[in-house]
Amino acid sequence: MLSMETKILIIEQDSSVIKLIQRELELNNIICITNVVQSMKEFVLALNQFKPDLIISNYSLSFFDGITAFEIKEKLAPQIPFIFVSKIIGQEDVVEWINKDFIFFNSSNNNTFFEKSISKSYKEKQSFEVIDNLSEQKKADDAFKMSESFSTGILDSLASHIAVINAKGTILKVNKSWNTFAQNNGGYPQEKYGEGANYFEACNIQNIGTEEFAFKALKGIKNVLNGIVNEFYLEYPCHSPQKDMWFNMRVSRFESSENMALIEHHDISERKIAEIELSGTTKALQKSLNDNNKILNFSVDLICSYDEKGLFVNVNKASEIILGYKPEELIGKKYMDLIFHDDIEITIDAVNNVQNGVQLTMFENRYIHKNGNIVYLLWSAAWDDVYKISYGIAKDITDKKKLEKAFEIERQRFDDLYLQAPSCMGILKGPNHVYELANNLYLKLIDKKDIIGKTVKEVLPELEAQGIFEFLDTVYKTGETFSANEMLIKFDYHGDGKLHDTYLNFIYQAHRGIDGTIDGILFFANDVTEQVLSRKKIEDSLLRYNSLIEQASDAICFMDESMKIIEANHYACDKLGYSKKEILQLSIEDFFLEEDLKVSPLRTDALKRGKTIRDERRVKRKDGILLDVELSAKKLKDGNTLLFVRDISEHKKAQNTLKENEKKYRYLFDHNPMAMWVIDLVTLKFLDVNKMAVLQYGYSREEFLSMNVLDIRPDHDKDNFIKSLNSSEINATSFNRGVWNHQKKDGTIIPVEIIAHEIIYEGIPARFILSNDITDRKKAELNLERRNKELIKTNSELDRFVYSVSHDLRSPLTSILGLLSFIEDESEEEDTLEHAKMIRNSINRLDEFIKNILNYSRNNRTGLEVEKISIQETVYGILDSLQSVSEAKGINYEIDIKELYPFYTDRLRLNTILENLISNAIKYHKREECDKYIRITGCSDKENLNIIIADNGIGIAPEYHQKIFEMFFRISGNKDGSGIGLYIVKDTIEILQGSIELKSEKGQGTTFIIKLKNLKP
C-alpha cells in the first residue's frame, strides 16, 4: 500500500474513465492524493506545482495524447513513473512502448493488475535513487519484463489477439483474447492454435482465406523472424460460419535472447462492413465531393478539417502553396507537429475554445513550412460537435507580416532618424499650430517637456512679440515655405521674463493631408548660436587684429617666400615714405644698403628653419634718408614671413647721449663732496668708490675694492646691519634712508646718514650708496633738543601764569561789579549812575578779555574731548545766555538746524566758536533798524557739520576780511572789543579740523560759513 504522502497525477478528459481510475485506486486500498489535468498547459503546471510521485495517463486524448505527455515528462521530470490506461491499444504500440519501460493497463479488465502496476511503479520510483548505473537498471527491468506474471498481465490486458512465436513457428504464448476468439469462432482446439502449436502449419488456405493471403502471411512472418524487416502488416478476410469477419495482422520482432515474433490479429470487421455499406453511396457522393474539392482547391486560402485527436482529415491544394505539403502528405498527420514551437501553447488554448463552442476568428499563429521557413497564418475555425471535427480556413499573411515588419523597421529607422537627428524637427497641426511631434533635440533647444497637444503660443508665448506666429500663419495659409538663417530668437527658458539669445537656421514647410489640403506645418531647425557667436568673436578678433596692426607704433609687413612685400600697415608706409600701392611692388631687400648686405646678408636660411630672426640694420626711405631700425622676423605656417620694423634712431641717439652722460656722471661720482660707493648685493663687496670715500675713511681705492661693507661697521652694529639687509625693501624706484655708525681706518666711529638705491652695475645687481657724515648735525640736534625742552618748560610756566593771573584778576572785577550794583540801587544822581554805567562797561570789556585769554590758553593746553552733541540745544542755550545783553533787544532769531546724522566733537570748543560769533552778531547790529535779525541754519551728515550764522548788522569792509582773524586786531571806530575773539574762533576751528569763511559788505550785514568735521569715533 502506498503512503499517505503519495501524489498521483491523472491525465484524462473522459469523466467515466476518471471515475474508473479513482474507483480502482479505492478498491485496491491505494491511499493517495490525486490531481486531474486535461490539457498540456495544465499538465506542465502540475509537474511544477503539484510535483506528482506517479502519473496515470490515457493513451489517446482529443488534443493532447499520452505519448506527448510522456515526452514532456521525460524532459521535465524523468524520474516520475508513468502508466498508460486504455480500453483499446494497438499491438505495435504495446511492443514499442514496453521496450521504453511503459506499463499498460486495460481499463476493460477488472483485475488486480492495476494495483500491482501502481505498486510496482511506485516501488521502482523508490528504488530509482539507489541503482548505481543504467546497465543495472536495464537488467532489473528485463528481469521484471520476463517474469511470468508481467507477461501474462500485459498480454491479457490487450483486446487484440496476440501470440508470441519462435523462429520455428512454435507458439510460445497467447493472450486471453486469442483463446477467447478461437473458442467463440469454430471451437478450434488448443493443440492446433494454442500454446505449443506450430503457427506455420496452421497458416493454410482454409484458415487464412486464400492461398494469396496465406503466402503473404507466412513470408511476412519469416521476414520478421529472420530480421529482413522489423514489422509486417496485412489485412485479410476471415469468415466464420456465423458471420463474415475481417482482420489485420501485424507482426513485430520481439526483442529477446532468441528470435521471436509477436503476432497481433485485430478485428476490423466493423470498419470493413462500414466501407462496404458506404461503397454504394461513394460513387454518388464522389462526384459531389469532387465538385466541392474543385471549389476548395481553387481557393488561395488553406481550407482544412481535423478531428479531435488533432489529425488532418481533409486539406485543399493550397497547402502545397502555403506550407509546401501536398494534401495527401498532411491527411492523417497531427497539425501540432507543424506549429512553430513558441505558438503551441496559444494554439492549444484557441483549439480548446473552439471545441467549447467559441467560434474562432482572426487568430494568428505560425507554421513551419516544409522548407523550414516560418509561415504566418490567420485562422477562422468552427467545431462540429456531431462529427467531432473542426473546420478551418487559414489565410497566408506571411507577406503581410513581412510588410508589417518592413514597415516597423522603416518606422524604427524613421524614429531613430527623427529622435537622433542632428537637427531639431517636429510637426505642428491645425491653424492654432498644435505640437503633434517634436524630437528630443528640439525639446532640449526650448528647454521644455510635455509639449505634445499644446499650441506653440502656450509653450512659447515669448515668440509672439518676435513675429514668429505671423510666419507660421502665412505658411499655413499660403503653403509657401519660410526659411531663415542665423535668425535671432529670444527664449524665456525659466519663465521669469529673462530672454536668452539663440541664433537659429530654420524652415517652416506646409504639411498636406491625403486630399492635398494643408493640415499642419513641418519645422526643421539648427541651433547655430555657438557658430554665430564664434564667428562674431572671430570677426571682432580680426577687427581688433587689423586695428592693432594698423594702429601699431611699429612698421609691420607680410612677405611671401620670395621676400616680396604682400601687405604692410599704414605706419610702415608713412615711416618709409611710400604709398600702399608703391610699397607692395617692392622686396624687402630694396630697403637695405648694398654695402650692408655684403657685410651682413639676410639670414633667410634660419627663417626657413622656423627660427625668429632679430637684427639691427639701416634702412633707406624713399627720400634717401637712412633710419636705424630693429628687425624681428618669423616665418608663419602659411609660408609667409611676418616682419616687425621698429625705428631706433632716437634710441641710438639716446645711447650715444647716455654714453656722454655716463662720462659726466662718472665725473660727478668721482668729484662729489659726499662719500659714495657701489656694493655687490650678494657678496657685499665694494665694486666702486669715489675719491671722497677714500679721503673720508682713510682707505685707498685698492683697499676699498678688497673689502666689504661689514669692514667699515663697528662690531656691535654688524648683526643689525645684516638683519636690515634681509628686511629692507629697496628697488629701482625707492630709497632707503638710515642713520648708522661707521668706523674709519684709524678706528674713529662717526655717525652717517645712508641713502641707498638698487641699480644694475656692469650687468649684476648692485646697490648705490651715498654716505653723509652727520657728526656736526648730531651736535646741532642735541643742542636743539635741549632748547626745545627749555621752551616747553617756559610755555608751561607761562600758561600757568596766564591762568593764575586771569583768575586773580576776575575775582576783584566780580567784587567791583557787586559794589556798582549797590551804588546803582541806592543813588539817584544821574551823573553818579552814568559814571557807574561807564565803570560797568569797562569792567565787562575787561572781564570778556580775561575770558578770551582763558579760552585761548585752554584751547592750546587741553586735548579734544569728543562726545555726541545736539546742535539745536547748543544754539538755543547760547541764545538764552545772551538775552540779558542790552543790544539783544529787538532782534528776531531764525533757527533752522537739520541733524540728519549724530554729530560728534568737543563740546567746550564748539560752544566757544558759536558763542563768539553769535555775541558779535548781537553787539554789532544797527541800533536804528527795526527789522533786525540773526539767522542760524545748519545741517549735520555723516562727514561734516555745515552751519551758517548771518545777520543784517553793520557789516565788515572787504579789506578787513583777513585781518579780523589776527590776534588783537580791532577795526577803528567800532565798539570796544579785545581783538582776540575771532582769532580764538579760527584757531579753535582748525583744531576741530574745520574751516571758516566770511561774506560781508560794510553796512550790508555779515555771514560766517563754518564747516566742522564729524569726529564720530
FIVEXVEX-296924 format. One record per residue (C-alpha): x, y, z. Coordinates in pm, whole numbers, padded with zeros to 5 digits, always signed. Layout:
// FIVEXVEX-296924
XYZ/...
END
This chain:
// FIVEXVEX-296924
+00000+00000+00000/+00123+00350-00089/+00190+00607+00180/-00039+00896+00271/+00200+01137+00103/+00177+00973-00243/+00065+01213-00515/-00089+01069-00836/-00145+01288-01141/-00424+01169-01378/-00427+01283-01744/-00778+01217-01875/-01069+01401-02041/-01336+01127-02015/-01515+01163-01681/-01617+00794-01682/-01253+00685-01714/-01153+00928-01437/-01414+00772-01208/-01294+00422-01307/-00934+00504-01217/-01034+00661-00885/-01257+00362-00806/-00977+00114-00884/-00744+00313-00657/-01001+00297-00380/-01086-00078-00433/-00719-00168-00423/-00670+00031-00100/-00429+00276-00260/-00438+00578-00032/-00318+00883-00224/-00378+01243-00332/-00497+01275-00693/-00499+01569-00932/-00672+01558-01273/-00547+01758-01577/-00697+01769-01927/-00459+01987-02131/-00089+02026-02195/-00087+02361-02017/-00244+02212-01704/-00008+01913-01721/+00310+02128-01733/+00175+02346-01449/+00100+02036-01235/+00452+01896-01292/+00600+02219-01149/+00349+02285-00870/+00175+01955-00775/+00502+01755-00814/+00342+01404-00850/+00500+01075-00739/+00320+00882-01017/+00148+00971-01350/-00152+00779-01494/-00245+00884-01847/-00494+00786-02118/-00312+00674-02429/-00523+00888-02663/-00685+01224-02590/-00868+01472-02814/-00591+01729-02846/-00330+01601-02612/-00219+01235-02618/-00034+01030-02360/+00276+00992-02576/+00323+01372-02586/+00268+01384-02211/+00535+01118-02163/+00783+01310-02379/+00720+01627-02178/+00759+01429-01855/+01092+01287-01978/+01224+01641-02033/+01093+01799-01711/+01080+01510-01459/+01226+01183-01598/+01230+01019-01253/+00849+01004-01221/+00690+00660-01312/+00433+00670-01595/+00130+00430-01655/-00088+00423-01967/-00460+00337-01923/-00654+00247-02241/-00958+00046-02341/-00810-00044-02682/-00448-00013-02787/-00267-00149-03090/-00019-00434-03056/+00251-00238-03237/+00221+00047-02982/+00245-00202-02697/+00563-00354-02831/+00718-00015-02898/+00644+00136-02560/+00705-00177-02349/+01061-00157-02479/+01064+00201-02336/+00965+00082-01986/+00595+00168-02007/+00325-00005-01805/-00015-00050-01975/-00343-00115-01804/-00656-00219-01994/-00943-00040-01824/-01191-00301-01957/-01032-00578-01745/-01142-00568-01386/-00848-00734-01215/-00573-00669-00968/-00311-00597-01227/-00384-00223-01196/-00298-00231-00828/+00018-00433-00897/+00122-00193-01173/+00089+00108-00946/+00269-00060-00660/+00545-00179-00890/+00581+00167-01047/+00593+00336-00710/+00849+00084-00587/+01055+00145-00899/+01038+00512-00821/+01157+00450-00466/+01445+00230-00575/+01543+00464-00859/+01782+00660-00646/+01991+00361-00526/+02060+00199-00866/+02421+00278-00945/+02417+00275-01323/+02197+00237-01627/+02307-00120-01703/+02191-00242-01361/+01860-00062-01411/+01818-00230-01751/+01891-00573-01610/+01636-00522-01334/+01376-00408-01587/+01449-00705-01821/+01416-00947-01535/+01083-00797-01444/+00953-00796-01802/+01039-01163-01848/+00861-01260-01536/+00555-01475-01597/+00314-01255-01415/+00428-00945-01602/+00400-01105-01948/+00062-01258-01875/-00075-00940-01730/+00040-00728-02020/-00091-00956-02293/-00421-01031-02122/-00490-00661-02083/-00498-00613-02458/-00811-00652-02676/-00611-00768-02979/-00546-01140-03040/-00178-01179-02960/+00061-01469-02986/+00437-01495-02944/+00620-01747-03169/+00980-01851-03209/+01186-01892-03523/+01039-02241-03586/+00684-02112-03567/+00608-02267-03229/+00350-02065-03033/+00513-01973-02706/+00244-01752-02557/-00107-01637-02640/-00324-01387-02463/-00672-01427-02332/-00825-01257-02639/-00658-01514-02869/-00808-01811-02684/-01149-01647-02648/-01169-01581-03024/-01065-01939-03107/-01335-02080-02884/-01609-01837-02997/-01540-01881-03370/-01543-02251-03458/-01413-02406-03138/-01061-02458-03263/-00868-02698-03034/-00590-02577-02808/-00330-02808-02963/-00387-02658-03306/-00389-02285-03216/-00287-02276-02852/+00047-02262-02680/+00287-02528-02816/+00118-02549-03159/+00308-02460-03480/+00172-02145-03631/+00333-02210-03970/+00130-02532-04008/-00188-02355-03904/-00147-02094-04175/-00312-02296-04455/-00556-02178-04716/-00861-02271-04516/-00754-02076-04215/-00623-01767-04385/-00886-01750-04650/-00697-01774-04979/-00366-01903-05098/-00259-01549-05175/-00309-01424-04816/-00150-01743-04668/+00160-01699-04876/+00189-01332-04785/+00137-01408-04418/+00400-01685-04399/+00651-01483-04597/+00597-01173-04386/+00633-01362-04055/+00956-01529-04165/+01097-01198-04293/+01042-01052-03950/+01192-01352-03767/+01492-01352-04000/+01549-00980-03941/+01481-00881-04301/+01212-00640-04186/+01122-00513-03840/+00746-00520-03894/+00486-00679-04127/+00123-00569-04176/-00161-00745-04364/-00538-00706-04386/-00728-01026-04473/-01080-01178-04465/-01153-01450-04211/-01515-01553-04241/-01658-01794-03983/-01974-01996-04030/-02161-01746-03820/-02057-01417-03988/-01816-01251-04221/-01515-01103-04048/-01201-00910-04141/-00877-00882-03951/-00549-00705-03980/-00234-00888-03883/+00069-00707-03751/+00395-00896-03691/+00673-00734-03491/+01015-00861-03393/+01028-00941-03021/+01350-00838-02855/+01490-01138-02663/+01787-01373-02647/+01633-01581-02928/+01444-01483-03240/+01081-01437-03156/+00792-01250-03312/+00477-01102-03167/+00172-01160-03386/-00137-00945-03339/-00471-01005-03507/-00713-00717-03473/-01079-00731-03565/-01154-00469-03831/-01488-00611-03936/-01685-00306-03832/-01469-00084-04044/-01487-00316-04345/-01862-00353-04320/-01891+00024-04299/-01673+00056-04604/-01893-00190-04795/-02205-00008-04685/-02055+00322-04786/-01929+00194-05117/-02279+00208-05256/-02303+00577-05189/-01942+00654-05265/-01986+00699-05636/-02285+00930-05592/-02105+01127-05328/-01775+01122-05510/-01899+01346-05788/-02036+01595-05538/-01718+01566-05336/-01507+01618-05645/-01705+01929-05729/-01661+02062-05376/-01294+01972-05382/-01250+02163-05706/-01405+02468-05544/-01188+02425-05236/-00876+02363-05441/-00933+02682-05635/-00913+02876-05310/-00582+03051-05237/-00654+03010-04866/-00578+02690-04676/-00907+02507-04606/-00891+02201-04384/-01063+01988-04124/-00917+01795-03835/-01053+01553-03580/-01049+01573-03204/-00710+01399-03198/-00564+01686-03394/-00521+01488-03717/-00582+01646-04054/-00893+01488-04212/-00914+01693-04528/-00688+01958-04680/-00720+02158-05002/-00440+02204-05256/-00349+02546-05119/-00150+02355-04857/+00120+02289-05115/+00150+02659-05196/+00127+02779-04836/+00302+02503-04639/+00488+02311-04912/+00299+01987-04835/+00061+01811-05071/-00280+01735-04922/-00207+01361-04908/+00109+01434-04707/-00092+01617-04441/-00401+01396-04411/-00365+01179-04101/-00080+01396-03972/-00103+01600-03650/-00129+01970-03718/+00054+02036-03389/+00368+01888-03549/+00372+02179-03794/+00317+02463-03547/+00612+02684-03454/+00716+02585-03100/+00659+02930-02949/+00293+02925-03066/+00197+02576-02939/+00052+02698-02611/-00165+02975-02759/-00282+02733-03030/-00390+02474-02770/-00588+02743-02585/-00751+02851-02910/-00846+02491-03006/-00994+02432-02661/-01206+02744-02705/-01324+02621-03046/-01421+02279-02909/-01610+02453-02631/-01828+02622-02890/-01643+02952-02934/-01615+03046-03299/-01258+03140-03378/-01187+03447-03592/-00873+03643-03669/-00642+03407-03482/-00277+03429-03580/-00013+03162-03537/+00297+03040-03714/+00350+02714-03903/+00676+02560-04021/+00695+02529-04400/+00829+02209-04549/+01146+02400-04638/+01187+02513-04277/+01063+02871-04323/+00810+03032-04092/+00462+03086-04238/+00217+03327-04071/-00149+03213-04089/-00468+03399-04000/-00733+03145-03892/-01109+03128-03873/-01240+02799-03728/-01558+02631-03602/-01632+02298-03424/-01885+02038-03542/-01992+01869-03224/-02186+01596-03413/-01894+01469-03618/-01631+01586-03368/-01445+01772-03641/-01311+02125-03664/-01327+02318-03989/-01078+02590-04051/-00976+02846-04309/-00628+02995-04291/-00505+03293-04488/-00135+03318-04561/-00037+03654-04415/+00339+03596-04435/+00382+03868-04694/+00164+04098-04487/+00376+04021-04181/+00692+04083-04381/+00546+04413-04495/+00448+04494-04137/+00795+04404-04020/+00950+04602-04303/+00718+04889-04214/+00812+04856-03848/+01181+04854-03942/+01131+05159-04158/+00924+05314-03883/+01201+05240-03636/+01453+05384-03878/+01236+05690-03910/+01206+05712-03530/+01581+05670-03496/+01637+05933-03762/+01372+06155-03608/+01484+06116-03248/+01858+06103-03312/+01870+06350-03599/+02131+06625-03552/+01859+06882-03624/+01553+06994-03432/+01235+06882-03606/+00867+06831-03546/+00512+06870-03676/+00254+07135-03588/-00112+07054-03659/-00403+07283-03740/-00434+07660-03771/-00352+07700-03400/-00019+07522-03452/-00054+07238-03202/+00253+07024-03137/+00199+06673-03277/+00564+06562-03287/+00889+06707-03153/+01221+06531-03121/+01447+06539-02817/+01685+06791-02969/+01400+07039-03011/+01286+06983-02651/+01642+07047-02539/+01656+07363-02751/+01345+07517-02592/+01415+07358-02250/+01058+07226-02220/+00884+06892-02162/+00534+06755-02223/+00451+06989-02512/+00257+06741-02731/-00103+06855-02767/-00025+07214-02668/-00010+07514-02900/+00311+07700-02974/+00159+08006-02812/+00103+07811-02488/+00454+07667-02483/+00650+07969-02615/+00441+08285-02561/+00756+08499-02589/+00766+08431-02966/+00455+08638-03033/+00634+08970-02994/+00910+08842-03225/+00674+08786-03523/+00715+08408-03534/+00341+08340-03524/+00294+08559-03832/+00542+08339-04021/+00354+08025-03913/+00016+08169-04013/+00149+08270-04355/+00292+07922-04425/-00032+07756-04312/-00248+07984-04527/-00035+08007-04843/+00169+07686-04838/+00483+07886-04914/+00794+07764-04735/+00961+08007-04495/+01329+07978-04414/+01571+08189-04211/+01944+08175-04150/+02107+08281-03824/+01787+08447-03710/+01794+08576-03353/+01523+08414-03140/+01481+08501-02774/+01361+08221-02542/+01230+08259-02188/+01377+07934-02058/+01282+07973-01693/+00953+08162-01725/+01096+08457-01531/+01077+08707-01818/+01451+08696-01883/+01507+08631-02253/+01810+08440-02376/+01954+08498-02723/+01959+08197-02956/+02053+08201-03325/+01869+07951-03547/+01866+07829-03905/+01509+07705-03953/+01249+07612-04214/+00868+07614-04191/+00717+07391-04460/+00348+07319-04519/+00229+06964-04438/-00051+06836-04659/-00305+06561-04591/-00416+06283-04824/-00656+06518-05003/-00375+06767-05065/-00503+07034-04826/-00270+07191-04573/-00327+07043-04228/-00010+07144-04048/+00350+07263-04066/+00678+07071-04067/+00959+07255-03896/+01333+07195-03904/+01584+07396-03704/+01953+07401-03620/+02094+07589-03323/+02383+07789-03467/+02433+08010-03164/+02784+07883-03100/+02880+07924-03465/+02736+08276-03482/+02897+08383-03156/+03224+08219-03259/+03214+08393-03595/+03139+08723-03427/+03427+08665-03192/+03648+08584-03488/+03524+08892-03670/+03580+09103-03359/+03919+08941-03313/+04004+09004-03678/+03885+09362-03643/+04096+09406-03332/+04385+09234-03508/+04358+09463-03810/+04313+09760-03579/+04616+09650-03381/+04818+09610-03698/+04708+09946-03834/+04747+10135-03506/+05073+09970-03407/+05364+10202-03340/+05590+09965-03537/+05608+09907-03909/+05454+09563-03983/+05493+09382-04316/+05399+09041-04456/+05629+08887-04720/+05588+08584-04945/+05853+08315-04989/+06042+08532-05241/+06057+08806-04970/+05828+09032-05176/+05603+09253-04961/+05237+09142-04988/+05092+09353-04702/+05205+09649-04493/+05039+09868-04233/+04998+10246-04259/+05284+10309-04017/+05522+10116-04243/+05415+10323-04545/+05446+10651-04354/+05778+10560-04193/+05938+10454-04521/+05774+10731-04727/+05585+10509-04974/+05220+10480-05065/+05045+10145-05006/+05047+10069-05379/+05417+10154-05412/+05537+09951-05116/+05354+09637-05239/+05570+09645-05552/+05895+09619-05352/+06103+09342-05198/+06247+09370-04850/+06600+09384-04994/+06509+09710-05172/+06525+09890-04836/+06877+09783-04739/+07211+09929-04849/+07421+09708-05073/+07728+09755-04861/+07536+09647-04551/+07407+09332-04726/+07760+09241-04832/+07884+09268-04476/+07576+09106-04316/+07344+08914-04558/+06984+08842-04467/+06953+08515-04271/+06678+08356-04486/+06801+08001-04415/+06742+08049-04043/+06393+08178-04122/+06314+07866-04324/+06419+07652-04027/+06150+07826-03818/+06379+08048-03613/+06292+08404-03514/+06547+08649-03655/+06631+08968-03464/+06875+09221-03605/+06965+09589-03615/+07016+09742-03958/+06995+10061-04157/+06704+10105-04399/+06664+10361-04673/+06348+10570-04703/+06204+10670-05040/+06358+11016-04994/+06701+10861-04926/+06708+10928-04550/+06866+10644-04354/+06696+10510-04046/+06838+10289-03774/+06584+10007-03721/+06542+09692-03516/+06406+09397-03719/+06216+09092-03593/+06109+08830-03849/+05929+08497-03817/+05811+08253-04083/+05439+08169-04048/+05268+07834-04106/+05121+07951-04438/+05475+08004-04575/+05468+08383-04549/+05700+08584-04326/+05591+08838-04064/+05830+09132-04020/+05828+09392-03741/+06037+09706-03803/+06099+09946-03515/+06265+10282-03565/+06550+10303-03314/+06709+10617-03449/+06613+10809-03137/+06721+10513-02926/+07059+10521-03091/+07084+10891-03022/+06982+10823-02664/+07251+10557-02633/+07509+10799-02756/+07374+11061-02519/+07383+10803-02241/+07744+10736-02307/+07818+11106-02285/+07611+11126-01967/+07795+10831-01819/+08113+11027-01859/+07951+11320-01684/+07805+11102-01410/+08141+10940-01362/+08293+11280-01314/+08019+11374-01066/+08068+11042-00884/+08437+11084-00853/+08425+11457-00757/+08112+11451-00534/+08180+11615-00193/+07998+11321-00023/+08137+10968+00016/+07978+10732-00241/+08025+10365-00333/+07867+10069-00511/+07842+09722-00348/+07753+09374-00476/+07415+09271-00332/+07522+08910-00290/+07881+08933-00163/+07851+09288-00013/+08193+09362-00167/+08280+09714-00276/+08261+09742-00655/+08347+10109-00684/+08422+10407-00452/+08470+10777-00515/+08754+10998-00407/+08566+11150-00109/+08513+10799+00039/+08890+10740+00014/+08957+11076+00173/+08691+11050+00446/+08751+10688+00559/+09130+10678+00517/+09138+10362+00293/+09294+10363-00050/+09078+10273-00354/+09254+09936-00382/+09188+09866-00013/+08820+09951-00053/+08782+09717-00353/+08922+09428-00146/+08678+09489+00142/+08306+09450+00202/+08068+09685+00381/+08094+09496+00710/+08456+09603+00733/+08355+09968+00793/+08098+09876+01061/+08169+09867+01434/+08144+09515+01574/+07828+09589+01772/+07649+09715+01454/+07732+09426+01218/+07445+09197+01325/+07190+09478+01298/+07320+09566+00954/+07284+09205+00829/+06926+09191+00963/+06845+09518+00791/+06965+09372+00459/+06701+09094+00484/+06417+09323+00585/+06481+09636+00380/+06272+09699+00073/+06488+09881-00179/+06416+09868-00552/+06477+10069-00865/+06228+10336-00762/+06269+10356-00383/+06539+10477-00149/+06643+10356+00192/+06747+10622+00436/+06903+10537+00767/+07149+10658+01026/+07435+10424+01106/+07773+10429+01274/+08079+10379+01050/+08437+10313+01153/+08728+10481+00980/+09060+10314+00911/+09206+10484+01221/+08923+10340+01436/+08725+10660+01471/+08349+10598+01480/+08136+10857+01301/+07755+10886+01263/+07650+10883+00896/+07320+10913+00711/+07294+10648+00440/+07087+10681+00121/+07071+10354-00081/+06934+10278-00428/+06938+09948-00620/+07094+09954-00965/+07241+09721-01228/+07616+09773-01230/+07803+09621-01519/+07528+09357-01561/+07495+09246-01197/+07250+09354-00921/+07414+09616-00704/+07338+09892-00457/+07446+10255-00493/+07512+10414-00152/+07569+10776-00051/+07721+10833+00294/+07683+11170+00464/+07889+11243+00776/+07639+11396+01019/+07868+11447+01317/+07805+11825+01319/+07432+11778+01255/+07407+11541+01550/+07564+11804+01773/+07316+12065+01645/+07025+11824+01702/+07132+11767+02061/+07151+12142+02119/+06809+12192+01954/+06655+11919+02167/+06791+12087+02481/+06649+12427+02377/+06309+12269+02289/+06287+12125+02637/+06362+12467+02786/+06098+12631+02560/+05837+12373+02659/+05911+12440+03023/+05881+12818+02967/+05550+12783+02781/+05411+12561+03052/+05505+12816+03317/+05354+13093+03104/+05027+12903+03069/+05010+12857+03441/+05084+13226+03491/+04814+13338+03247/+04562+13108+03403/+04653+13224+03754/+04653+13593+03662/+04320+13563+03484/+04160+13406+03785/+04322+13657+04019/+04204+13949+03803/+03845+13823+03766/+03790+13800+04143/+03835+14179+04206/+03627+14256+03896/+03342+14050+04036/+03368+14243+04365/+03366+14577+04182/+03053+14474+03985/+02888+14392+04317/+02970+14737+04464/+02842+14900+04142/+02512+14726+04188/+02481+14879+04540/+02562+15226+04407/+02310+15193+04123/+02043+15074+04362/+02098+15345+04627/+02197+15652+04422/+01950+15870+04236/+02203+16113+04091/+02217+16096+03716/+02588+16173+03697/+02666+15904+03951/+02452+15649+03766/+02612+15747+03429/+02959+15706+03579/+02858+15372+03730/+02734+15257+03384/+03065+15358+03227/+03254+15171+03500/+03035+14861+03442/+03102+14867+03065/+03476+14893+03121/+03469+14608+03374/+03263+14390+03132/+03513+14452+02850/+03797+14364+03082/+03614+14052+03201/+03545+13944+02840/+03910+13999+02755/+04015+13784+03051/+03772+13508+02947/+03912+13517+02595/+04263+13488+02735/+04147+13189+02939/+03982+13031+02633/+04293+13082+02427/+04508+12929+02697/+04268+12635+02744/+04240+12585+02365/+04615+12531+02335/+04670+12342+02657/+04394+12077+02659/+04326+11784+02427/+03997+11708+02250/+03712+11552+02447/+03481+11418+02174/+03118+11347+02256/+02779+11339+02088/+02627+11690+02077/+02280+11822+01996/+02335+12128+01773/+01989+12276+01831/+02016+12252+02210/+02361+12412+02200/+02243+12708+01983/+01931+12769+02192/+02137+12750+02513/+02380+13016+02388/+02094+13246+02275/+01929+13217+02616/+02254+13312+02792/+02292+13626+02572/+01939+13763+02610/+02043+13976+02912/+02274+14180+02688/+02115+14517+02616/+02194+14501+02244/+01989+14180+02212/+01662+14367+02238/+01458+14384+01919/+01649+14113+01730/+01449+13840+01555/+01615+13494+01567/+01559+13246+01280/+01684+12898+01365/+01682+12604+01112/+01905+12314+01216/+01874+11968+01044/+02053+11693+01233/+02050+11417+00969/+02325+11224+01140/+02457+11231+01501/+02735+11489+01536/+03045+11433+01750/+03300+11698+01854/+03450+11882+02157/+03160+12050+02339/+03364+12328+02509/+03535+12434+02186/+03207+12424+01985/+03048+12650+02248/+03347+12890+02225/+03304+12918+01844/+02925+12970+01844/+02918+13200+02147/+03182+13435+01998/+03011+13456+01658/+02656+13495+01794/+02761+13754+02058/+02942+13955+01785/+02628+13941+01567/+02428+14082+01861/+02682+14351+01953/+02742+14486+01604/+02378+14532+01497/+02236+14860+01373/+02056+15035+01654/+01816+15227+01433/+01698+14926+01234/+01356+14791+01318/+01379+14455+01128/+01692+14326+01292/+01754+13953+01260/+02009+13681+01319/+01962+13370+01100/+02130+13046+01207/+02097+12746+00967/+02284+12418+00967/+02290+12052+00869/+02489+11758+01006/+02564+11449+00796/+02792+11152+00833/+03102+11351+00745/+03056+11716+00850/+02853+11985+01024/+02780+12285+00799/+02645+12588+00988/+02579+12944+00869/+02539+13250+01101/+02404+13553+00915/+02284+13898+01035/+02183+14231+00884/+02414+14432+01112/+02679+14692+01034/+02890+14455+00821/+03267+14439+00762/+03452+14607+00478/+03627+14357+00244/+03972+14495+00318/+03939+14367+00677/+03818+14016+00594/+04156+13853+00653/+04282+14082+00929/+03991+14033+01168/+04120+13680+01243/+04455+13818+01361/+04523+13844+01735/+04432+14182+01891/+04311+14328+01560/+04032+14584+01604/+03854+14795+01344/+03881+15162+01444/+03552+15331+01514/+03379+15010+01612/+03261+14930+01954/+03518+14843+02204/+03647+14486+02185/+03950+14287+02291/+04054+14191+01932/+04117+13829+02033/+03771+13668+01992/+03778+13587+01617/+04141+13483+01646/+04035+13222+01908/+03739+13117+01683/+03963+13045+01383/+04226+12871+01596/+03959+12652+01760/+03800+12564+01423/+04137+12449+01289/+04186+12230+01597/+03842+12072+01526/+03956+12002+01164/+03720+12260+01013/+03717+12584+00815/+03552+12930+00836/+03453+13159+00551/+03340+13525+00573/+03097+13705+00342/+03025+14069+00427/+02999+14423+00294/+03005+14736+00501/+02650+14825+00606/+02510+14506+00443/+02537+14257+00729/+02773+13967+00788/+02763+13590+00711/+03000+13334+00862/+03008+12987+00697/+03157+12723+00927/+03239+12361+00833/+03342+12119+01112/+03441+11753+01067/+03218+11492+01232/+03459+11327+01476/+03247+11018+01532/+03477+10754+01688/
END
